[in-house]
Structures are given as C-alpha cells and as structure tokens.
Amino acid sequence: MENEDSDIKSPDWASPMITSSQIPQPQQLDNFGLHLPRDITLLPEWSEGYPFYMAMGFPAYDLSADDIAGKFQFSRGMRRSYDAGFKLMVVEYAESTNNCQAAKQFGVLEKNVRDWRKVKPQLQNAHAMRRAFRGPKNGRFALVDQRVAEYVRYMQAKGDPITREAMQLKALEIAQEMNIPEKGFKASLGWCRRMMRRYDLSLRHKVPVPPHLPEDLTEKLVTYQQSVLALRRAHDYQVAQMGNADETPICLEVPSRVTVDNQGEKPVLVKTPGREKVKITAMLGVLADGRKLPPYIILRGTYIPPGKFPSGMEIRCHRYGWMTEDLMQDWLEVVWKRRTGAVPKQRGMLILNGFRGHATDSVKSSMERMNTDMVIIPGGLTSQLQVLDVVVYKPLNDSVRAQYSNWLLAGNLALSPTGNAKKPPLGLFLEWVMVAWNSISSESIVQGFKKCHISNNLEEDDVLWEIESELPGGGEPPKECDTESMSEGN
C-alpha cells in the first residue's frame, strides 16, 4: 500500500496545481463499525457478484474505508454511479458528522448525500450491488390512475371493449371531479401509455379474417385482364372516361378493432355497443385520372330527415338502407352522366362488382344509352381488382374513425335521459364522410388503377400474364379471350 497515491493520475480537467498531498486525508472510521471484510463471505449480501470497490478496479479486499474514500475524491466533477453499499457507507458517516463532511470525505456532491439519506430504508433493503431504483413509478396523479384502472376492470367484467380514447375520456372526467386544472392534467396519449404500463395493461387487436380467394384464381385474373384489354383496344377510351364504382356501408358509430386487457391474456370476448348496425350506404366512384365523383348517400328510412347536410353529395333514402336497381339507375343519371368531362360521343367504361343490382337489363340499357361499357369483376376478386378496395376504403374508414375519436375526446358527447351516450348527429357524421372522401389523394387513385391493371399502357398490359412465374397461382394463361365476358357491357 505504500506510495499508492503516487500511482493515481489526476484527470485531464483537474488543475495541475492540485496533487494528492493537498487533498485532506480521510479520518479513521473505526468508531462507526464500517471496516470492510477481508473475506467476501463475511458479508452475505455481497456474496453474489463483486463488491463495489472491486468494480472500481481496486486490487485487494483489505482496503480500509479511508482508502476507498481517498480513491473517490478524484471522481469529483465526473458523473458516476454508486452502488447501495457505498451509499450506505456515506449515509452512516453523514449521520455521525454532517452532510458536508461526508461529501468531502468520500468525494461526492453534498446533494447526493442529502438524497441518499432520504432513501436510506430502500438502500438497506436493496442488494449491495444495486446502483439505481428504476422501474414503474406512480404517476403525478396516482389517484386518477387508480380510478381509471378500476374503470378498465369494471368494463372488462361487463365484456365491453375499452379503447385508449375511452380511458382518456374517463381520466378527464375524474380529473374534473377532483378539481384538477385542465392545464395540469391533459390525459394525453403518452399518459395513457405510461398508465397502462404501470398497471400491466396492453392493447388487444381483433384478428382479421383473410379473404378466401377462389381456386381458379389465375384463370379468372387472366380472363378479366384480357376482356379489359379487348375493350380498350376496341374503343380507345380516354383516361378520364374509365371509372370504378361500388357501394360500401359506413357505420354511424365505428367500433374499435382494439381493446385494453391484461398482458398475456388469451383471446378476449367483448360486447359491441350495438349501434354499429345503424349505418349508411355510400355509393362511391373514382376515375382513372384521379378525380372523385360526388358521394351518393343512401339513408335508412322512408324519408330524408330534416337538417343541414354538407354540399357536394347526393342523398337518398331506402327502407333498409340498401342499393337497389332503381337507385342504381338514379346514380347513373345524377352522378355518372353528369361527371365532369362526360361527352355523349365519347365512350366510357365503368367497372362494377358482381352485385346483382348492377347487371340487370334496365341498368345495362341505361348504360348503353350513356355510351358506357360495363365490366363486371369476377366473384371473389374484388379485393384484388377493385380500385376502391385497393386504395380507398381503408384510408376513408381510418379518417372517419379519427374524426369520431376526436369528437369524443372534445367532450361533446350527449347523454340520453337514461344515461346512455347518444349517437353523433347525422349532419355531423355526413360531414366526417365528406372530409374523409376529400382527403383521398388523386395520386393514390391513379396508382390504384394502374395496380389493378386498368389504365396501364396497352403495350405493358399485353405481356402482363405471359410469364408463368408472374401468375398468382402459376399455370398457363388461356389462349383465347372469354367473349361472353367481353361483351357483357355491349
């Protein structure tokens, strides 16, 4: 141990005038019973792992507390971590003298000494090698967290789905009851995530059912593609005269596909609010040049309720809210025939799915009078060949869900006399649909037509299915076109 101080070099930031001889020598700690053991086994709680003085690089077990304190004096000004054993030693010394003397003796900040004295019981119960006390902590408003967790358990017991938006709404309600100012607690998404982590909660997603594709997928794809090519070559359609239309249900109250539940739980059964069956039907149409046709809304009922509705959409009603043959003819008259750029002498092409209301004789006659050819997508392939399914429906529904969630979080939810939440006003919901429809970009629609192989260059489409490896199901493409499918719209 002799001449040990001379082997210790001062750090680069230290003044060259400071040497180890100028540092006050530590006092003996014999009176405090803090002698370090010569054998590690004498201290059971340190039997696993290395004691802190070995972790710091000290070569022997027989270092006294004075030597260790002298070593640590050279660490002042540097950010270091200390284990629980060292912190307890500093705390014991500070309790017998004072905080300033302990900080000077062991070369640490006086603030550290004060902080360590506050957590002395935790240090005594911790492993001697532990350096930090991290992990789930109580939030700033622990009572709010606790009551929200109780609300989640209550909803789980009822079998109702719980979303993070619902948890945020409940937290704001509880904060208002507790007179917590809005600026102090906002129930943000970050708070919700941390609260779920503290109470061991996680999001459970509804598993989507994959679509079942037909066994003769390759043959249907090739036949459909060749029929579209034949019509395009025969009539040389303008890009603005090729369109796709389809009707889709949009629920007034969009149920979430996720729920909050305990981590590691098996599949969870939840009940739906029931109002997802109250829906409207929207007949949507897009053109290959990226334009969108006005939405054609079909309300459920025998009359259109009074109210202020957004402009730019056509509103009709049906007893069950369905698209029918008569409504299809009406859509052709008020939407398709009046589309911008529609010229009677220019022939158009409209792609529809296999719904029986699309392919009736009266609808075909109406389309023939409008100089429009009908192309029917083969059954079971709308998810692959319909532009609206490929690029429109998902962002449309996501936008409606986002607006619905924002409306809930804004606190505008009205309650019925029985205490149940009322559905949003019809005019407001149609406005959400219009905003979502306008948010669909023209570029995505143009790319969707190309992805479905409708508006590609004829030279590219001509060799689309000639390579066997490119066929979705493999096999040889048919050599002749299905004339019955080709002439369906003629």
N, C-alpha and C positions, 0 to 999 in steps of 0.2 A: 504493500500500500504506500510505500514511501515514494515521494516525488510524483504522486498521482496527479496533482493539479497541473504540473508542467506538461502533461500529455494532452490536456484538453485545450483545444484551439478556440479562440473567440470567433463567433460568426462574423461574416463579412460586414454586416450592418453595425457591429459594435465599434465603439470608439477605440482607436489604437492605444489610448492612454489608460484604458481600463484593463487591469490584469487580475488574475485570480487572487493575488495577495491583497488587493484592495477590497475584495468582497468580504463582508462581515462573516466571520466563522460561525457556524451553527452551534447552538448550545446543546449540551447533553440532554437526552430525553429519558434518562433512567428513571426519573421521578414519575413519569407518566406510563410506564409499563409498555412502551412501544418498541421494545427490542425485536428485531426481525429474527426468525428462527434460522439456525444453521442447517436444519433439515426440513425440507418442504412438508414432510408427512406430519410434522408437529402442528401444522395449520390445516385442518381437514378441508376447509372451504377453498383452499388454494391447491388441493391435491390434483385437480384436473386442469391441465394447461400450464402455462408458465406464469409465474408471478410478474407483477408489473416491472420490477427492476430488471428482470431478465429480458423482458420485451424491449426495454430501453437500451439493451446492449451491455449491461453491467456484467462483468465476467464471473462474479463469485456470489455465494449465498451469504457470506459473513459481513456484508456491508452494513454499517450502522445507519440509523435514521439520519444522523448528522451528514454522513457521506452522501446519502441519497438526496437530502435537501440541498447540499452543495452542488451536486450534479444538476439539479433542476434550476438552480439560479441562473444558469446560462441559457435557459429557454425563455426568459422574459422577452416579450415583444414578438414572439413567434406563436402562431396558432397551433396548439397541440391538444390532444385528447388524453384524458387521465382516467384510469380505472377506479373502481369503487374502493379498492384497498388504499390507494394513495389519497383519495378524497377523505376517507375516514381518518387517516393519519393527520391530515391538515386540520380537520374539524376538531379532533381531540386536542391538538396543540392550541388552536384558537380559543377553545373553551377554557383552557388553563391560563392563557395570557390574554390576547385580544386579536382581532382580525388583522390589524396592521402588522403585528409581529409575526403572525403565521404566514401572511403573504410574503413578508421579507425573508422569513426563514426558509420557505420552500420555493421561492422564486416564481410565484403565481400572482395573478391580479387579486386585489382585495375584493373586487366584485365577485370573483369566483368563490372566495372563501365565504362571503355572505350567502351566495346561492347554495353552496354545499351544506351550510349549517341548516338551511331551511328544509332540506330534503334528507336530513340525517337518518330518519327511520327507514326511508327507502334504500339508502345506501347500506344500512345494516342488514336489511333483508335480501339484498341483491348479491349475486355472485361477485367475488372479489375481482374478477377479470372484466366485469361488465363496464362498458365505457359510456353508454348513453341509455336513456329511457324513452325510446321511440315506440310508436305504435298507435292504435286507435285511441283518440283522446275525446273528452267531452267537448261538444261544440260550445260556442259562445252562449247559445240559448238552449241549454240541456233540457229544460222542461218542455220546450216546443218539440225537440227531437223525440222525447219520450212519448208525448201525446200523439204525434204523427205515427210513431211505431205502433202504438196501441190501436190507432185507426186502421193501419195496414192489417194487423192481426184480426181485427173485427171484420174487415171486408173479406179476408181470406176465409174466415169461418163461415161467412154467408155464401161464399163461392163467387163473389163478384170480382171482375177484373179491376186491377189497380194500376194506374199509369203514373209516371212521374209527374205529369201535369196535374193529376188529381191530388198527389201528395203535396205539390206546391200550393195548390188552392187551399187545401186543409191547413197547411202551415200558416198561410196568410190569415186565414180565419182565426186560428188560435192566437196568432200574434196580435190581432186586433182585439181579441177578448182580453189579452194580458196587457193592453195599452202599450205595446211596443211600437215605437215610431216607425213609419214606413222607411225612412232613411237608414234606420239602424238594422232592419231585417227585411230583405227583399225576396227571400225564398227562391234564390237563383238556382239554376241547374247545377252549378258547382256545389252549392249547399246540399242539394238533393243527393248528389253522388256521394259526398262525404258521409251524409247521414246514413245512406244505405250501407256503406262500407262499415260504419261503426256498429250497425245492428245486423250485420251479416245477411243483407238482402241483395238480390240480383234481379235483373230483367229476364223474364222467360218469354221466348218468342214462339209464336204459332208456326208450326212446321207446314210449309206449303206443300200441297199435293202436286207432284209433277204431272204435266199433261200427258195423256195417253195418245201416242201417235199411231196411226194405222199401220198395219203390216205392209201394205202395198204403198209405202211412203214414196219410194223412188219413182214408181210408175206414175203416181198422181202428180208429183212435182214436175216431172218431165212433160206430161200431157198438158198441165196447166201452163207451163212456160211456153210450150210450142203454140198453144192457142193464142196467148197474148202476142207472141211474135207474128203470127199469121195475120191477126187483126191490125197490128201496127203497120206491117208491110202493105196490107191491102188499102188502108185508109190514110196512112201517113198523118197520124194525129199530131197536133201541136202539144207542146208540154203542158200548156195551160188548160187543155181540154181533156186531160186524163185525171180521173179522181177516184177516191175511195170514200165510202160512207158506211156507217154502221150505227146501230143504236146500242147504248150502254146504260145500265142502271147506276144512279148516283144516290147514295143514302143520305137522308137528311141528318141523321146522327151517325157519324162514321165511327164504328167500333175500332178500338186499337187492336193491333196484332200482337201486342206485348202486354205482360202483366208483371207485377213485382211479387216475388215469392222468396222463400228461404233458399240459400245456396245449396246445391246438391240434391234438391228435391226431385222426385220422379215427375212424370207428366202431371200437370195440374189441370183440374176441371174447373172451369169458370162459367158463370152465367152471363148472358149478354143483356144489355139494357132493355131490349125489346123493341126499341124504336128504329133499329136498323132496317126493319121491314117497311117502314114509312119512307118511300123513296120516290124519285122522279126518274123518268126515262129521257135521255138526251140522244137525239139523232145528230151525230157529228159527221162532218165531211171535210176532206182536205184535197188539195190539188197538187199535181206533181211539180208545179213551180213554187211551192212553199206557201201558197195562200190558204187561209182557213175560211170555210163557209160559215154563215151565221148558225149558231146552235138552234136546234129545233127541239123545244122542251115539251114533254108530254106529262101533264099533271094527272094525278089520280083523283077522279071525281067526275061529277056530271056537269060542273061549271067551273069557270076560272074565278077564283076568289078575288075580291077587290083588293087593291093595294098598288103600291108603286114598285114597278119592276124595272130592271136595267134595260137600257136600249140596246139594239143590236142582236136581239134574239127573237125567235118566233115561239109563241106559247100556245099550246093546245091542251085539251083535256080528254081523258078516256076513263070509263068507269073503273077499269083495273090498272090504268097507267101503262097500257101496252101499246106497241106499234102494230097497226093493222094495215090491211090492204088500202083502205080509204085514206088513212093518214100517210101512207107511203106515196100515194098519188098526189096528196096535198103538198108533201115535202118536195116532190118533183116540180110542182108548179111555183111554189113560193121561194124555194131555195135554189135548186139545181138550175131551173130555167132562167132565173134572174141573176145568176152568178156573173161577176164582172168578167167581161171578155167573151161572153157567150154570143156566138154569131150563128143564126139559123143555118147558114150554108156550110159552116164548119162542123165536121163530125166529131163527136166526143166519145169517150169510153169511161164507163162507170163500173168499178169493181165492188161487188157486194158479197156477203157471205151467203150460206145456204138456207137462210130463214125463208120459210115458205111464203111469207107475205111479200118477199122481194120478187119472186119468179112467177107471179100469177099472170094470166093472159092480159088482164087490164093494165097491169104495170108495164108489161112488155110493149103493149100498144102505145101507152103514153110515152115511153122512152123512144119508140120508133118515130113518133110524131116530132119529138125533140131532136131527132137525128143523133141519137145516142145508142151506142152498143153496150150491152150488158155482159159482164164476165162474172161468173159465179166461182168462188173459191171452193175447192174440193172439201168435203166434210172432214173435220178433224185437223185441218191445216190452217185455220185462221190465225193461230198463234205464231205461225211461221211466215204466212204470206200476206197478212193484212197489215197495212201500214199503221193503222190506228192501234192495233195490238202491239206492234213492234216498238213504236216511238212515242205514242201519245198518251195512252191510258195511265201508265204508271206516274209520269210527272203530273198529269192532271189530278189524279187522286191524291198524290202527295201534297200538292198545293192546297187542295180543299181541306185536307186533314190539318195542315199547318195553320190555315186561317181559322178553322174551327177551334184548335187548341189555343190560339192567341185570343180568340173571343172568350173562351172560358177563363183564361188567366187574367183578362182585363176586369173580371168581376161583374160582368153584365148578365150573369145567369139569373133568370127569373124563376120563382118558385110558384107552384100551383097552390090552391088552398089546402091541399093535403100534404104539402111539403115536398112534393116531387119536383125535380127540375123540368122546366118547360123546354120544348124544342126551340131552336132559333127561328125567328120569323122567316116566312117564305121568301119575301123580297130580299132579305139579307143573304139567305142561302143561295139564291139565284145570282146575286152579285158575286159571291165567292166563286161560283161556277164560271161566271164571265171573266173574272180576274184570272182564274186558273187557265181558262181557254186562251186568253190573250197572252199568257206567259209562255205558251208553246212557241218555240222559235221556228222561223221559216227554214233555217238551215237544217234543223233536225228532220223536218218533214221531207225536204228534198233528199236527204241521205236515206230516209226510210223508204222512199220509192225506189231508190237505187238498190238498197239492201234486199228489197222484195223482188228485184229484177223486173221492174215495170217500166222505168224511164231510162234504162241504160242505153248506151249506143247499140244499134242493131248489130254492128259487127262484133261487139263483145258478147251480146246475148246469143249470137249464132253458134258460138263454140262453148257455151256455158256448161252443157251436160255431156260433152263429147269425151271428156277424160273420166275414166271409170272411178279413179280414186277420189274425184270430187263429188261423186254421188253420195248423198247422205246414207243410203242403205246399200251401196255397191250395186253391181249388176249392169246389164246392158240397157241403154236407153232404147225406147221403142223407135222403130224406123219410120213409122207413119203417124201423122197427127190425127187426133180424135176429131173427126169432122163434126160430130154431134156437139161436142163442147165448143168448137169454134163458132158454130152457127147459132149458139144459144141466144145471142143478143141480136141476131138479124131477123 
